[in-house]
Amino acid sequence: MRITLPYQWTPRPYQKPLWEYLSGGGKRAVAKWHRRAGKDEVFLHHTACAAHERIGNYWYMLPEYSQARKSMWDAIDGHSGKKRIDRAFPQEIRKRTLDQSMMIEFHCGSTFQLVGSDNFNSLVGSPPIGLVFSEYAISQPSSWGYLMPILEENGGWAGFNSTPRGKNHFKRLCEFAQNEPGWFFSSLNADESGIFSAEQLSSILRQLQAEHGDEYGMALFMQEYYVSFEAAMPGAIWGDCISKLEANGRVQTEATPVIVPHTDGYPVFTGSDLGFDDDTVFWFYQVIGDELNVIDYLEDNFKDVEFYALALKNKHDQLGYRYGTHWLPHDARPRTIAAGGKSILQQFIEFNKDHNDCLGRFAIAPRLDVQEGIQAARATLPKCRFDGDKCEIGIDHLKAYRREFDEENNVFSSTPKHDGASHAADGFRTVAVTWRRSKALTTEQPFMDKLMSQNVVGLHMGRIRDDHFKRMKAGRSDY
């Protein structure tokens, strides 16, 4: 039997630019398309063709492995009544189908497999030469960072499709793809595709608002059908707090009259969340009076402790940060990242000793459960002013930090969703439970430093004595 690929399928008019880019040998494509626009349809049929043009392994990546079977492997196409997988990969081109591992082996020698961004680094065997991220906005962003060098080395291709989920890594990828030579980018809302009539869209909005309330329903509608990055994040935990800060001018950028400065004479503290495969983050802040100036943010992944220690040192050397205490999460004491079994805390302390204690001190933050930490952060955020430029990525994560929606019971669960926003949120919870201790440890610039810089305004012997005893008292406290 002769089979033609793509199998019994023709791209719709609005799908043709993406299809022609991919079939013409394009290597990187990003589709920010609305719900039901056929994002996966295009990429599945392209994968079937690509697998017969170049022999190799092809992965189709869902945000979570558990989603792959329900939304792809067993899913039925509403138009044809056939499985989605069968429409793109007819039985005639298959050598065998492995249901348990959701893998297809083709007669030509290529393979196709459904995987999850939450378990990509546990897969064994040959790496992919073709890769699709489905719903990339809610996938682990570190998965692309891990797999990108593989595709760069083997000349493979990658596609990303999604509707927005706030201003997160997918938004940054869209902005990058729009300006990077060789990349394809397409944004498509429901008006542009013409799939739904105006009457249908009005009905969809009414249904969403009736089911979820006016605010949440409108947010879902704008996000899913008008691909808006600005729509309120459904279930956002601190979204209202950040919105108030922005409305009150407490998230400041170069475009605003005043930015949040690094203030000389006050120590810089950090609150962090530490990972390896997952992101590691540091929030940098100063306590001035009863307010927190959040002046910087650091995020990376797949790096060892020395990398982050050097990053902290570079900010000390280049930006003049005089560190107070780096508050590490409670698991930094027992946990290890390489270094011969030494704990994360030990590694930071040893690096600091080797560099003349330029990083201040390191300490373990108090342990609170997640809900207590969330409430502590809600109480802390109104006291904050953010450098909106340096902290842009972290702020976007705080906006995107949200609760899971329980569709069966039609309510948000009390459990936050673990995704790319979680690490910045966990790091900020560390800030929230430690900043008052940081305040107790905050002292203005030492007398000799002020004298050397000729900044002696307000200094007198009584003030110097009071500062001395304050430091001594803080140093005796058990943190």
N, C-alpha and C positions, 0 to 999 in steps of 0.2 A: 504494500500500500504506500502511496506517495503522500507525504504530509507536507504542507506548506506552513511555514512560520512567518509572522505570527498566525496562530491557528484560529481561523474563523473570526477574525477581529480586525477592525479598521479604526484608527484613531479618529476621535471627533475633531471638528475644526480647531477648537481651542487647545487640543492635546497635540496637534501636529508639530508646533515648534519644538516642544520637548522631545517628541518622538524622533524628529529629523536630526536633532542634535545628537541624541544617543545612538541612533542607527548610523550616523555619519562618523562615529568613532570618538565622540566627546567623552571626556574622562571625569568631569565633575559637574553635577547638576543638582540644583536646589529648586524644589517646587513648593511654594507657600500657597496652597490651594484650599478652597473652602470644602466643607464636609460634602461628601457624595459627588465630588468632581471627578473621581476616577484616578486618583493619584497612584494607588497601588496597581490598578489595572495596567497603566502604562509601564510601570517598572517591572511587573511580573512578565509581561509579554516581551519586554526588552531582554530580560534575563534569559528567557527561553531561547531567544535568537542568539544572544551572546554566547551561551553555553555550547552552541553548535558552530560557532565561528572560531572560538579559541577554547581548547580543551583545558579545563581546570575546575576549581571549586568555587561555587557561588553561594554567598550567604545572604539571607534575607532576615534583617534584624528588627525585632519588635522591642519595645521598651523593656518588657519583662518576658522571660521564657514561658511563664505560665499563660501569658496572653496569646502566644503564637498558635497554640492548638485551637483555641476558641475563635480567634479573629481571622485566622488564615487557613490552617490545615483542615479543620472541620467546617469552616464557614460555607454557607450556601449563597451563591449569587442570586439576587432577587429577580433578575431579568430572565435568566436561563433555567433556573432550578437546579443547576449543576454546582458542584463544589468549585470554589474559586481556583483552587490548585489545578483541578482537572481542565478548566477552561484554558489556562495558560500552558499546561503541560499534559497533552493528551496521552493516553495509555500507550499508544503506538510508538512513542519515542522513548519510552522508559524500558530500562533493563530490569530494574526491580524498584519497589517502593518499600521503604523501611518505616513503618508507622510509628514505632516507639520513639525513634530518634528524629522523626519528621524529616527524612532525607529521601531524595530521589536520585537514583543512578540512571544515567542515560546510556543508550546504546553507543553513543559517540565517545563515551569515556568521561564526560563531565559529571559533576554532582551539583545538586541544589539542596540546601538545608535551611530550615527555619531555626533561628537562634534568638537569644535575648541579650540586650545590652547589659543585663545584670549578671550574666554568666559567661561573657565572651572570653575571658581569660582562662576559663577552665576547659575550653575545647581543645582537643588534641587532634593531631593529623596535620595535613598540609593546609596552609593559610589560604584565604580567598584571593581570587584575581578579579572578582566582581562582587560588589557589596551594596546593599540597599538598607538605609535606615528608614523605617516606617514610623511615623509620628516621632520625629527626632526631638521635638520640643520637650517631650517627657521621657526621653532616653537618657542614659548616663552619658554625659559629654566626654567623660574620660575614655569611653570605648573608642571614639574616633581618634583621640590622641594616641591610643595604644595601637590601633590598626593602620593609621595613616602611613607610617613609615614602611609598612609591608607593601601597600599598594604603590607607594612612590618607587620602591625598589623593583617591583615586578611589572610595573607599567599597567596596573589594573585600574578599574574605574569604580566610582562611588556615586550613589544617588541618595538624596535626602528629601523626604517629603513630610509635610506636617501642616497642621493648623497651629496658630500661635498659642502659647501658654504664658502670657506676660513677657516682659522684657528680659529674656534669659539667653542662654547660649544659642538658641535657634535664631533669635533676632540678630545677634552678632554675626552668625554665619550668613544670614541673608544680606546684611550690610556688606560683608566681605565679598560675597559672590557677585553682588551688583557691580563691584569695581575691579575685580581681579580678572586679568586677561586669561582666557581659556575656560573660565567658568560660565555655566549657564544659570540664569535665574529667571523665575517666573512667579508672579504674584497674580492670583485670580480670586475675585470675590463672586458672590452669587449673581450680581447684576451683570458681570462681564461674561460669565459662562452661558447664561440663558437657560440653565437647566430647570430652574424654578420660575414660575410666573410671579407677578407682583402679588396676586391673590394668595398663592401658596406661601410666599414669604411672610405675608401679614398673618396668615393662619398659624404658621410655625412660631412666630413671635408670641402670638396670643396664647398658644399652648404652653410654651416655655414659661411665660409669666404666670399663667394659671397654676402650673405645677410647682414652680420654684419661687414665686414672688416676683414683683416688678423689677427690682434691682438685679437680683441674681439671674432672672430670666433674660433681661436685656443684655447682661454681660455675656451669658452663654451665646445669645444670638449674634452679637457683634463679633465675638471670638470665632465662632464656628462657621458663620456664613459671610462675614465681611472681613475675615482674617485680620482683626485688629489687635495690635500689640498693646494698645492703650486701654482695652477693656479691663474692668476690674476683675481680678483673679477670683473665680468662684472658690469659696471656702478659705480665702486668705486669712491668715491668723493675725498678722500685724499690718495688713494693707491700710486699714483706717488710720493707724498711727502714723505711717509714712505719709499718707495723703495730707494729714494735718500739719506735719512738719513742712512739707512742700508748700502748702497754702500759707503758712506763717513765715516763709522765707528762711527756714532753718536747714534746708538742703541747698547749699550755695555752690555756685560754679563761677567760671570766669565771666559768664554772661550776666551775673548778678553784681550789684554795686560792691558787695563785700564778700570775700571768701573766708572760709574757716582757716585760720593760720596755724602753723606750728609756732607756738609761743615760747621763745627763749626764756630760760629761767625756771621752767616747769618740767618735771620729768614726763617721759612718754611711757605709757603702760600698754600692754597688749593682752587681748583675750583670744584664745585660739581653739581650733578643733583640728586634731591631727589624724592623718590617714596615710595610706600609701597608694593602693589602687584607687581609693576614694580621694577626694580633694582634701588638701590641708589648707586652712585659712588662718590668717592673723588680722585682727582689727587693732589699729593703733589709735590711742586716745590720750588726752590730757584732761585732768580734773582741775578746773579753775573755778573757785568758789563752789557753788552747788550745781555746776553744769559740766557736761562732758563735751569736749571738742573732739569729734571723731575725725582724725586728720589723714588717715591712710588705710589702705587695705591691701593684703597680699593673698593670692590664691594660686595654687599649682597642684600637680599630682605626679605620682610615680617618681618622687624625689626622696632622697634620704635626709637625715637630720642635718648633716653638714651643709646641704644646699640651703636649707631655711636659716640656719645659723649665719651663714655667709650673707644671706639676703638681709637679715637684721643688722649685721655689721656694716653692710654697705649703706644702709639708711643712716646709721650712726656716723659713718665717715663722710658721706656726701651731703646729707640733709641736716646734720647736726643734732640728731635725736639723742638726748641724754636720757637713757632708760632708767625707769624705776623697776617694776616687777613685770615679768612675763608670766601671766597666769595660764597654766596648762590644764587641760581637762583631767578629770580624776583618774582616767586610765593611763595617763602618761607615766605613772610610777611603775606599774607592773608590765606595761606593754613594751615590746622591743621592735625596732626597725633595723635589721641587720646589725652591724657593729658588734659581732661576737656575743650576742645575747644581753648586751647592756640595755637598760631601760632608756626610753626617750629622755626622761628627766636627767639621767646620768650623762647621756651624750651631750646634751645642751650645757650642763654644768662643766664638763671637761673641756668642751670647746671654749667656753667663756674664760676658764682659767688659763688656757693656752693663748688667749688674746687679751691679757691684762684686765680681765673683768669689764671689758667695754660694753657688755650687754646688760649690765645691772645684775639682777638676781632672777632666779626662776623658782616658781612655787606652784603647788597643786591647788586648784580651785576647789571650793567646797562642792560636795556632791548633792545635787537636788534632782528629784525626778523631773521628767520632761514637762509636766504640767506646771510644776512650781517654777521651773525655769522660764516657761512661756509667760507666766504672770509677772515674774521679776522683770522680764524684758519689756512688757507692756508698761510697767511703772517707770522703767528707765528711759524709754524712747522719748517721752516729752521733755526730758532734761538734756537731750542731745542736739548738737549742731553738727552737720556732716559737711565735709569737703565733697561736694557732689561730683567733682571730676575724678579725684583719686579713688573715691569709694563707689564709683558708678556701678561696677559689677556687683559688689556686695549689696548695695541698696536694692538693685534689681532682684537679687536672691531673697532679700527680706520681704519684698513685695510678693514674690512668688511662693513663699513658704505657706503651705496650705494643708487643710485636713482632707482626708479621703472622703469621697461621697459614697454613701451606701445606697446604691440604686434600689436594692430590694426593699429597704425601709424608708427610702426617700429622705434621708437625713445625712448630715455630715457626721462622721465619726469623731471621737475625741482624739484619735491617733493621727499625728501629722504624717503626711506622705513622705517617704524617703526617696528623694530624687536629687537632682543637681543643686537645688536650693537649700538642702538640709544642712550642708556643712557650714555655710555662712551663718545660718540660723543657730546652729549649735555653738559656733564661735561667739556669736553675739550673746547667747545665753551665758557664756563664760564671763563676758564683760558685765552683764547685768548682775551676776551674783558676786562680783569682786570689786566693782568700782568704788564702793564705800570704803573698802579696805585700802584701795589705792588712794582715796582721798586722805585717809589717816596717815598714809606714808608720804603724801605730797609735801614737799618743802620747796620754797622758792630757791632761786640760785644761791649757792653758798656765798658767804661774805667775801672770801678771797677772790672768787670768780667775779663777783660784782665789782670789787675794788679794782681788779685788773682791767675790767671793761669800763671803768669809770661810771658804773651805774650804782651809785650809793644813795640814791634818793630814798628817804624813809628809814635809813639804817641808824640804829642807836644801840647802846649796850643792852638795854632791856629787851629789845627785839631780838638781838643776837642770842641772849640767854634763853628767852622763851623758845626760840627755834631749836636751840641745842637740846633742851629738855624734851621737846616734842619728838625730836628724832630718836632720842634715847628711849622714850616710852614706846614708840612705834616699833623699834628694833627688838624690844623685849616681848612683844605680842607674839603669840603662837599662831602662825598662819599655816 
